[in-house]
Amino acid sequence: MMDYLNLARQLLGWYDCRRRELPWRTETDPYRIWVSEVMLQQTRVEAVIPYYHNFLRRFPDMRSLAEATPEELLSAWQGLGYYSRARNLQQGVREVLAHYGGNLPDSRDEIGALSGIGPYTAGAILSIAYNKAEPAVDGNVLRVFSRLLHIEELVERAPVRRRIEAVVREMMAGTPRCGDITQALMELGALVCIPRNPRCGECPWQGVCIASQRSDQALLPRRKAAEPPRKVAVFTGILLQGGRALAVRRPDRGLLAGMWEFPSVETLDSPAATLDAADLLCARFRELGQEVSVQAEWHSLTHVFSHRQWQMKTFRCRRRNPTGCDPAGDGHWLDREQIASMNWAGPHRKIAAWVRSELEQEMREKGL
Ligand code: SF4
């Protein structure tokens, strides 16, 4: 049986000497801590810092975020990925304004019922903003404790998580620094007890860590084998007209919601699918009021999301309907400046750069 109070003391001692100075570390405003926690999900600290500053400059309080348009929200988040986090954050903020007068609640039940706040984020906000003895257990913390306590079960299992949460609660119970325990665990997982080659020589728990004593840290944590990302063939059509390109905004729900893309069709990957590209793209352009012929393949690229892999082929297209090119449905003609300023969905940003240079070349050829 480990001495949890001593574990807490050792951890906090290490944290006080070794922690990084991060902008949210000095924050006491629950809204700002909430923003940082949402941004840090599945994203590296270094990548988050500039977004965090910029986001809070644009939306310094809940009211300003609640009133932001989808375009404003997207532009503050673009490049950080997993845009649904931003939409959920905004929805959660609106709920706090509507039901709690703008004060983020400090009970697990109430905060956990808000949009976009799962058990980890609830624990992080409650411990850091309100100094409550509420654990925040994410993949990093699971890794640290699976090694410290030598847990050989799959860490995704609920009893394992509950056991680790109970240990963190015990550690918090013996100190007035609950928020620092949460941050110190995150820091330990990020800097020392890292997935490969943990730096046990720098760890405050080396003397008591069972995995370190047995030298089998590399075997822990045990996880279910990850499913490989599902391959999806994506055909994208590029239609240029009078110095502009046709583009559409993706639906408000689902992957890359609300972001811009060039007209595309997704199909399950199969050899036959490539043969269908022209038919599929012609049908997609018809929905946008354009009769086109599909030219030879232009560029190809691959983009990997967490659960799917887009294998993209882009095709230049030519208009066949000679008169009237007003787009129908959700299509829009964008000029070079607009293309440069739009929030492009993942790999479409790269395609947008290609399209811009194509339009520039066209202008040069016409002597414009
Ligand atoms: Fe992780 Fe090594 Fe520390 Fe154990 S001693 S918790 S394996 S860094």
Residues whose N, C-alpha, C, O or C-beta is under 5 A from the ligand:
A	BS01	SF4	V144 R147 L148 V192 C193 P198 R199 C200 C203 W205 Q206 C209 A211 S212 Q217
